[in-house]
Amino acid sequence: EYIFIPLICLYNGGAKPTEVAQLHTSDIKKHKGIWVIHFNDEDDKNLKNVYYNTRRIPIAQKILDIGFLNYVNHQKKIKEKRLFPKIVKYESNGNNFLNKFSTYNRKFITKDLKKTFYSIKHLVNQVLKENNIQIYIINDITGHSYGSDNKDISTYGADQMPEEIMKETIDKCLTFDYIDLSHIKKAIKE
């Protein structure tokens, strides 16, 4: 969870850590030939806003390349329902991940108190904006609403952008080439 949740949030469009923490192994699947993460409120999962947060997001190529599907398949093989079973879910629908990640963040990532897990979401949004990505694509990837000023966008047309467009956007814009993932890829392979 301390490797994959931050990486999924970074490379897959700024998903909320609580969304990723509650995923089931069955939420990782192929849809129209593309590996996706299906964020939904099925079974024991809860989303902040079911209408906008229920979505299929293509898995970034960088996540696939480091062996994410190997991890998913391992969890399925041991008959684990939850993708990250060590995360404890609270009655309030929160979980213990963010508290533990904050300690991990201060120890291994940054001493800057302004940098929290949600800094990832801000970074992702900023990178997409700087790449001139249409707001509709950004909202579909990140699970944001279109806002009350854009009622027609959410009323007419498909529920979300086609996976092919989102996959192309994610793999083109959310590369973060300055992050070395080779040691993670090696550890997962081992």
C-alpha positions as CSV (number, residue, x, y, z in Angstrom):
1,E,0.0,0.0,0.0
2,Y,2.9,2.4,0.7
3,I,4.2,1.9,-2.8
4,F,1.2,1.4,-5.0
5,I,-1.3,3.8,-3.5
6,P,0.9,6.9,-3.9
7,L,2.1,5.7,-7.4
8,I,-1.5,5.1,-8.5
9,C,-2.6,8.5,-7.2
10,L,0.4,10.1,-9.0
11,Y,0.4,8.3,-12.4
12,N,-3.4,7.7,-12.6
13,G,-4.8,11.1,-12.3
14,G,-4.8,12.1,-8.7
15,A,-7.3,9.6,-7.4
16,K,-8.1,10.1,-3.7
17,P,-6.1,7.8,-1.4
18,T,-9.3,6.6,0.2
19,E,-10.6,5.5,-3.2
20,V,-7.5,3.5,-3.9
21,A,-7.3,2.1,-0.4
22,Q,-10.7,0.4,-0.6
23,L,-10.2,-1.2,-4.1
24,H,-10.9,-4.9,-4.6
25,T,-8.8,-7.1,-6.8
26,S,-11.9,-7.4,-9.0
27,D,-11.8,-3.6,-9.7
28,I,-8.6,-4.1,-11.8
29,K,-9.8,-5.4,-15.1
30,K,-9.6,-5.0,-18.9
31,H,-12.3,-2.8,-20.5
32,K,-12.4,-2.5,-24.3
33,G,-8.8,-3.9,-24.4
34,I,-7.4,-1.4,-21.8
35,W,-6.4,-2.2,-18.3
36,V,-8.5,0.0,-16.0
37,I,-9.1,0.7,-12.3
38,H,-12.9,0.7,-11.7
39,F,-13.7,3.0,-8.9
40,N,-17.2,2.2,-7.6
41,D,-19.3,1.9,-4.4
42,E,-20.0,-1.8,-4.7
43,D,-19.9,-4.1,-1.7
44,D,-18.3,-2.4,1.3
45,K,-16.8,0.6,-0.6
46,N,-17.8,4.2,-0.3
47,L,-17.2,7.1,-2.6
48,K,-17.4,10.8,-1.7
49,N,-19.7,11.5,-4.6
50,V,-21.0,8.3,-6.3
51,Y,-22.1,10.2,-9.5
52,Y,-18.7,11.7,-10.3
53,N,-16.3,9.4,-8.5
54,T,-17.7,6.2,-10.1
55,R,-15.4,5.8,-13.0
56,R,-13.0,3.6,-15.0
57,I,-9.5,5.0,-15.2
58,P,-7.0,3.5,-17.5
59,I,-3.9,2.2,-15.7
60,A,-0.8,4.2,-16.5
61,Q,1.8,2.4,-18.5
62,K,4.4,3.2,-15.9
63,I,2.3,1.4,-13.3
64,L,1.9,-1.6,-15.6
65,D,5.6,-1.6,-16.4
66,I,6.7,-1.9,-12.8
67,G,4.6,-5.0,-12.3
68,F,1.3,-3.8,-10.8
69,L,-0.6,-6.6,-12.5
70,N,1.8,-9.2,-10.9
71,Y,0.8,-7.8,-7.5
72,V,-2.9,-7.9,-8.4
73,N,-2.6,-11.5,-9.7
74,H,-0.8,-12.5,-6.5
75,Q,-3.6,-11.0,-4.4
76,K,-6.1,-13.0,-6.5
77,K,-4.1,-16.1,-6.2
78,I,-4.1,-16.0,-2.4
79,K,-7.9,-15.3,-2.7
80,E,-7.6,-11.8,-1.2
81,K,-10.7,-9.8,-2.0
82,R,-9.2,-6.4,-1.1
83,L,-6.3,-5.1,-3.1
84,F,-4.7,-3.7,0.0
85,P,-5.9,-5.9,2.9
86,K,-3.7,-4.4,5.6
87,I,-5.6,-1.1,5.5
88,V,-8.1,-0.9,8.3
89,K,-11.4,0.7,7.4
90,Y,-13.1,2.9,10.0
91,E,-16.9,3.2,10.6
92,S,-16.6,6.8,9.5
93,N,-15.5,5.4,6.0
94,G,-11.9,6.6,6.6
95,N,-9.0,4.3,7.0
96,N,-5.6,4.1,8.7
97,F,-3.6,4.7,5.5
98,L,-3.3,8.5,5.6
99,N,-2.2,8.6,9.2
100,K,0.5,6.0,8.6
101,F,1.5,7.6,5.3
102,S,2.0,11.0,7.0
103,T,4.6,9.4,9.3
104,Y,6.2,7.6,6.3
105,N,6.1,10.9,4.3
106,R,8.0,12.9,7.0
107,K,10.6,10.1,7.5
108,F,11.4,9.2,3.9
109,I,10.0,11.8,1.5
110,T,9.9,15.4,2.8
111,K,10.2,17.4,6.0
112,D,8.0,20.2,4.4
113,L,4.9,20.2,6.6
114,K,2.9,21.8,3.7
115,K,3.5,18.7,1.6
116,T,0.8,16.1,2.4
117,F,-0.7,13.2,0.4
118,Y,-3.0,15.7,-1.2
119,S,-0.1,17.5,-2.7
120,I,-0.1,14.7,-5.2
121,K,-3.6,15.6,-6.4
122,H,-2.5,19.2,-6.8
123,L,0.6,18.2,-8.7
124,V,-1.5,16.0,-11.1
125,N,-4.0,18.7,-11.7
126,Q,-1.3,21.3,-12.4
127,V,0.5,19.0,-14.8
128,L,-2.6,18.3,-16.8
129,K,-3.5,22.0,-16.9
130,E,0.1,22.9,-18.1
131,N,-0.4,20.4,-20.9
132,N,-3.5,22.2,-22.1
133,I,-5.7,19.2,-21.4
134,Q,-9.4,20.0,-21.7
135,I,-11.1,20.5,-18.3
136,Y,-13.6,17.7,-19.2
137,I,-10.8,15.2,-19.6
138,I,-9.2,16.4,-16.4
139,N,-12.5,16.0,-14.5
140,D,-13.2,12.6,-15.8
141,I,-9.7,11.3,-14.9
142,T,-9.6,12.9,-11.4
143,G,-13.3,12.2,-10.6
144,H,-14.2,15.9,-10.2
145,S,-17.6,17.3,-11.1
146,Y,-18.1,19.7,-14.0
147,G,-19.5,22.3,-11.6
148,S,-22.9,24.0,-11.7
149,D,-21.9,26.3,-14.6
150,N,-21.4,23.3,-16.9
151,K,-24.7,21.4,-16.3
152,D,-25.1,20.5,-20.0
153,I,-21.8,18.7,-20.0
154,S,-22.9,16.2,-17.3
155,T,-26.5,16.0,-18.7
156,Y,-25.8,15.3,-22.4
157,G,-23.4,12.8,-23.9
158,A,-21.6,9.8,-22.4
159,D,-20.8,9.5,-18.7
160,Q,-17.1,9.9,-19.2
161,M,-14.5,10.3,-21.9
162,P,-13.5,7.2,-23.8
163,E,-10.8,5.2,-22.0
164,E,-8.6,5.5,-25.1
165,I,-8.5,9.3,-24.7
166,M,-7.8,9.1,-21.0
167,K,-5.1,6.5,-21.5
168,E,-3.4,8.6,-24.1
169,T,-3.6,11.7,-21.8
170,I,-2.3,9.8,-18.7
171,D,0.6,8.2,-20.5
172,K,1.6,11.4,-22.3
173,C,1.3,13.9,-19.4
174,L,1.7,12.1,-16.2
175,T,5.2,10.7,-16.8
176,F,7.2,12.2,-14.0
177,D,10.4,11.0,-15.6
178,Y,12.5,12.4,-12.8
179,I,11.2,9.7,-10.5
180,D,13.3,6.5,-10.7
181,L,11.0,3.5,-10.5
182,S,13.7,0.9,-11.3
183,H,14.3,-0.2,-7.7
184,I,10.5,-0.6,-7.2
185,K,10.2,-2.7,-10.4
186,K,13.1,-4.9,-9.3
187,A,11.6,-5.4,-5.8
188,I,8.2,-6.3,-7.3
189,K,9.8,-8.8,-9.7
190,E,11.8,-10.4,-6.8
